[in-house]
């Protein structure tokens, strides 16, 4: 599972050829959430509130890049790194 960004202890990851809808995985300590690209809602899992706020802020700034990486992973291609939250 490629990690495309890391910030404040949160890893943003994709799986190759993952199921629809387009989404990414956010991992923070022992927590993991699957987050939809369309509306940034949690599809499955859990993140503490502060981590979720940071992930959503970051994802709003990088929506286009996240979709590009989703499409690359659907083709079994390596996704591009995305700059972390500053």
C-alpha positions, 0 to 999 in steps of 0.5 A: 500500500503506497503512502503518498503523504505523511504529516503530524503522525498521519499517513495517507495511503492508497491500495492498488486496484481498490474498490469504488467509490474513490477513497484513500486510507488515513492511518493515525496510531492504532486508528484507520479510516477510509475516506471518500474523495467526493465529500471527505466523509468516513466510509469505514473506520475511525479517526480521533476528531483532531486527526480527522480535522487535519486530514480533511483540511489537507484533502481539501487542498489536494483533491485533484492530486488525490484523484490523480493518485486514485486513478494511477492506483487503479491502473497498478501504477505508482501514485505521486507523493503529495506535499504534507499539511503545513 
